[in-house]
Amino acid sequence: MDEPIPVMRTVDHGVAKLMPDVDRPRAWLLTVDGAPQSYVDLDDPTHLEFEYARRLAHAIDSLDGGPVDAVHLGGGALTLPRYLAATRPGSRQHVVEADQGLLALIAEQLPVAEDAGIRMYGADARGWLESAADTCADLLVADVFGGSRVPAHLTTLGYAREAERVLRPGGVYLANLADGAPFTFLRSQLATFQAVFGHLALIAEPGVLRGRRFGNAVLVAAHHELDTAELARRTAADAFPARVVQGQALVRFIDGAKPVDEADAVASPEPPGGTFSIG
């Protein structure tokens, strides 16, 4: 069998590279302009290489079992949609990705099975969300980065209200965010979603939470009580353990930050040089 070779292609928002993993026969790393976007193992979609992806999966796994109706804002190489299709067969999933060239590349090089229940849309995440029906999803996962930054129009109170509208009463919102001390962006996002949802939690490595380094943090939001004990157990047992922050500890972390209006919206901060990039 021929060894897999890297694939490079100019897509709508940069240069995408698919690089094979020498240790796993059908696993691939996707980068765009050097920034890692996704890792997928076609033979084992439950293998999640990136820490933030495992934390998103831990949050999903802590929900009641069975199929779900899911919306994914940000597609990449479809890591979490593939994971959900494998772990919750029968789920119906909509994946929204603004970069249509990237969607075409993934469909060509790393296709999903026709019966996987995954539909893909080339559209702006917020525009698609605003056109979606009320209460159509059990799960909404936001993992949208323009390069290494969350776009400003996906950080506002109006966006949070759209997310809340699309979710069913028992639904859960998850977002992959990135920030570092003094956490101006992250605290503003927590304040924004606190204004819309009744219950929040934050998942991140202790070193990130203490301000020692820039890194990813997963926001969990819902209208119902979250099973944070189960979530904490799962994240603490990970190869790179994380903490779950909630309740008064989360209020202290937010520290009086205000929800983000449309006029004040800014993209998430640029990561320090070399934080996420691959040469």
N, C-alpha and C positions, 0 to 999 in steps of 0.2 A: 504494500500500500504506500502511495506517495505521502511524504510528509506534508502537513499543512503549511502553507506559506502566508506571510502577512498580506493583507489587502489594504490599499490606501486609495482614498477617493475624495475628491472635493465635493462637499455637500453644501447645503444652503448656508450654513452658519460656520463654515470652517473646513478644515481637512480632517476627515475621519480615518482612523486606522483600526483595523482588526488584527490583533496579534495573537497567534496561538500560544497556549500554555504548554511548555515542554513537558510538564509533569502530569498533565491530564489530556488524554488523546483528543477529545473533541470539546475542549474548553477554550474560550476566547476572551480577550480583554479589548474593550472598545475605548478609544480615546478620541477626543475632538480638540484639535489644536494643542495636543499634549496633555490635556486635562482628562484624567480617567472618568469615564461615564458609566460603564457597566462591565460586569464580568458574568459570563454565562457558561455553564457546562451542559452541552446538549444531551449528554448521556445521563446526567444527574442534575436536574433543575432545582433540586433541594439543596445543592451545595452552593452556599453564598459566601463569596470570598471577601467582599467589602464589609467592614464592621457595621456601617450605617444600615446596609441592606439586611444584615442579620437582626438588627434592632427593630427595623420595620417589620420583619417577619415575626419576631417575638411578640410584637404588639398584635399582629394579626392572629397568631396562634393562641393568644390569651382570650380571644373572642369565642363565643359559642361556636361549636363545630357545625359542619355542613356547608353546602354551596352558598355563595354570596353573589350579589350583583355589585360589581366593583367598577370604579372609574379611576384610571391612572392618568394624572396630568404629568407629562414627561414620559417619553417612551424609552429612549436609549436602545439597548439591545433586548428589552422586555424581560429583564431579570425577575422582577416580582410577579408580573403576569404569568410567566412560566411556572414560578414557584406555586402560585395559587392554583393554577390548573392541575398541578401534580398533587398538591396537598388537600385541595377541596374540589374534586372533580364534579362537574356539573355547574360550576360557577360561570356566570356571564360577565365578560369583562370588556370595557371600552378603554382603549389606550389613545391618548391625545398627544400628538407630537408635532410641534411647529415646523420642524425641519423635514420637509417631504423627501429631500434627497437622502437623508439618513434613514427614513422609513423604507425607502426603496432598497438601500444597501442591505438593511437587516432582512428584509423579505427575500432578497436574492441569496444572501450568504448564510443566514441563520434562520431559516423559515420555521414557523410554528405549524403544527398539524392543523388541518382544516377543521377537525372536530374538537379543537382545544377550547372553543368558546371565547376566543380573543378576536375582537374587531379593532382595527386601527384607523385613526383619522388624522389626516394632515391638516392641523388647524392650530390657531393660538389657543392656549389653555383657557384663558379667561373668557374669550369670545365663545368658545365651545360650551363652557360651563354656563354662561348666561343664556344660551339657547336650549339647555337641557331641561327636561321636564321636572316638575316638583317631585320630591320624595321618590326618586328613581333608583337610589343607590343605598346599599348597606355599608359600603366602604369607599372612601375617597382618599387616594394617596397622591400627594403632591411632591414630586421630585423634579422640579424644573430649574435648570440652571442655564443662563446664557453665558457660555464659557464657564467660569467658576463662581458666578454670582446669580442669586435669585432675582428675577426681573422685578422692577418696582411695582408694576401693576398687579402683581400677585402677593402684595404685602399689606393691602389696605382693608379697612373696615368693610367697604363695599364688596371686596372679594370674599372676605370671611362670611358675609351674609349670604352671598351666592352659594358658597360651599354648604352652609347650614340649610339653605332652601332645598338643595338637591338631595341631601341625606334624609333617610327615613328617621322616625323618632328614635329608634334604637341604633342609628348609624354611628360610625366613628370616622373622624378625620385624622389623617396622619400626614406629617410633612417632614421632609429632610431639609434642615437648615444648617447654616455654617456661620460661625462668629468666633470672636475672641474677646478677652477683657478690653474695655469695661462692659461689653455685651449690650451696647446701645441698640443694635439691630434686633438681637434675640429677645431682649426685654420688651421692645416695642411690639414684636410679633406675639409674645405671650399676652400682653395687655390687649392687643387687638382681638385675639380669639377668646380671651376671658370676657370681653364685652358681648360676645355672641353665644358662647357655649357655657353650660353650667359646670362642667368638670374638665380640668386640664391636668396633664402630666408632662414631664420633660425627661428624656432619656439621654444621658451623655456620660462620657468617661469622667472620673473624678478629676483628672488633670485638666480637662477642658473647663469643668465647672469651677475649679479653683483659679482659673485665669492663667494657668501655666503655659498653655498653648492654644492656638487656633484649631478648631475642629468642628466636626459635625455634631448636631443635636437633633433628636427626633421629638417633634411636638405631637402629642396625642390630645384630641379634643372630642367631647361627646356631651350629650344632655343627660346621660345616665351615669351612675357611679361606676368608675373604672375598677377592674380587678387588678389593682396595682400590686397586690401581694404576689399574685402569680407572675405578673410582668417583672417584678423585682427579682423573683427567683430565677426566671429564665435569663435575664440580662446579667445577673451576678455570676451565673454558671458559664457564661461565654468565655471563649479563649482570651478575649480582652474585656474584662468585666466593666459594666457600666452601672451607674446609679439611676434610680427613678426618683425624681423630685416632684412633690405634690403638696397640696394643703398649704399650711402656713409657711413652710419652707419655700414653696414656690412664690407665695405672696411676697416674702422677703427678697427673693431673687428679682422679682419684677420691680420692686423698690419704687413704686409711684410712676412708672413709665405710662405713657398715654397711648390709646389706640391711634392708628395711622389713618389720617384723612387722605383723600386722593391728592390734594394739593401739596401734601408734605411727603409723599411717598418717594423713597429712594431704594435703589437696589442694595442687596446685601453687600458687605464690605469685600474688597478685593483681598483674597488670601495673601499672606506674606509669601514672598518669592520661594517657590519650590515646595509649598505645603502639599499641593495635590498633583503637581505636574510630573509628567514622565518624559524624559528626553527622547 
